[in-house]
Amino acid sequence: MTREEEEEMQHDISKLRDQVQQISLSQKVTKAKMDALKKGVEAKMDGLNNGMEANMDGLKVNIEDLKKYMEGCVITL
């Protein structure tokens, strides 16, 4: 192998190293973004779940109030 071929090979190896580093960095950034999105979705889901539970609790109270009201409306003949 000539000196020129060795230099070309070293240059190619260097370019490949740079590309691998760029890919690695890109993967780390992508993973960080995905983790952040996942946490955001989980937080939203928790909020929705808590909101639904509160709504259901409110609905149960309203149903109980309606039952009491209806019991008071019963007319005996």
Sequence and secondary structure as in RCSB ss.txt:
>XXXX:A:sequence
MTREEEEEMQHDISKLRDQVQQISLSQKVTKAKMDALKKGVEAKMDGLNNGMEANMDGLKVNIEDLKKYMEGCVI
TL
>XXXX:A:secstr
  HHHHHHHHHHHHHHHHHHHHHHHHHHHHHHHHHHHHHHHHHHHHHHHHHHHHHHHHHHHHHHHHHHHHHHH  
  
